Amino acid sequence: MWDFNEVRNIKYRGKYIYHIEFDDGVEGDLDFSEYLSKGPVFEALKDRRLFSKATVEGGTIAWPNGADVAPETLYEKIIHANKPPQQTRKKAARR
């Protein structure tokens, strides 16, 4: 659950990926390419020169054209991406 954590630092990794660090130490790489078709403000970010100019503003990542993503969304995506995959147990076949 998100506990009102804020983005502390970002680092552009290339393509549409940023490394995001939160104030509680949660961090990870996020691919923002899924956002590029979510309306005109995000479509402008297809230009990688503009995409690479994000800053930390208001506790989240923001771009010069006004695009941003809610910090709780970023936090949940990073937490989900960092979860170890659940292993399925195979039942031994009985003969």
C-alpha positions in Angstrom: 0.0 0.0 0.0 1.2 3.5 -0.8 2.0 5.5 2.2 2.3 9.0 0.7 5.9 8.5 -0.4 7.4 11.0 -2.8 9.8 10.6 -5.7 13.2 11.7 -4.4 15.3 11.2 -7.5 15.0 10.2 -11.2 17.6 9.1 -13.7 17.0 8.7 -17.4 18.1 5.3 -18.6 17.3 5.6 -22.3 14.4 4.9 -24.6 11.3 5.5 -22.4 12.8 4.3 -19.1 13.6 6.2 -15.9 15.0 4.9 -12.7 12.8 6.2 -9.9 13.8 6.5 -6.3 11.3 7.2 -3.5 12.0 8.8 -0.2 11.6 5.5 1.7 14.3 3.7 -0.4 11.9 1.9 -2.8 13.4 2.2 -6.2 13.4 0.6 -9.7 13.3 1.2 -13.4 10.0 2.0 -15.1 9.2 1.9 -18.7 6.8 4.7 -19.5 6.1 3.6 -23.1 2.6 2.4 -22.1 1.7 6.0 -21.4 2.6 7.4 -24.9 -0.9 6.6 -26.3 -2.9 8.0 -23.4 -3.8 11.3 -24.8 -2.1 14.3 -26.3 0.0 15.4 -23.3 1.6 11.9 -23.3 1.8 11.5 -27.1 4.1 14.6 -27.1 6.6 12.5 -25.1 7.2 10.2 -28.1 9.9 12.8 -28.8 12.7 11.3 -26.8 14.4 14.7 -26.5 11.3 15.9 -24.6 10.9 12.6 -22.7 14.5 12.8 -21.4 13.9 16.2 -19.8 11.7 15.0 -16.9 12.3 16.5 -13.4 11.0 15.8 -9.9 8.2 18.1 -9.2 5.5 18.0 -6.5 6.8 14.6 -5.3 6.6 12.9 -8.7 8.1 12.7 -12.2 7.0 15.6 -14.5 7.8 16.7 -18.0 8.1 20.2 -19.4 4.9 19.9 -21.3 2.8 19.3 -18.1 2.6 15.5 -18.3 3.1 13.7 -15.0 2.2 10.4 -13.3 0.7 10.1 -9.8 3.4 9.0 -7.4 1.2 6.3 -5.9 0.9 4.8 -9.4 4.7 4.8 -9.8 5.1 3.3 -6.3 2.8 0.4 -6.9 4.4 -0.4 -10.3 7.8 -0.5 -8.7 6.7 -2.6 -5.8 4.9 -5.0 -8.2 8.0 -5.2 -10.4 10.3 -5.9 -7.5 8.2 -8.8 -6.1 9.9 -12.1 -6.5 7.9 -14.4 -8.8 5.7 -16.8 -7.0 6.7 -20.3 -7.4 4.1 -22.9 -8.1 4.3 -26.1 -6.3 4.0 -29.2 -8.5 2.2 -32.0 -6.8 4.1 -35.2 -7.0 2.2 -37.7 -9.2 1.2 -40.7 -7.2 1.3 -44.0 -8.8 
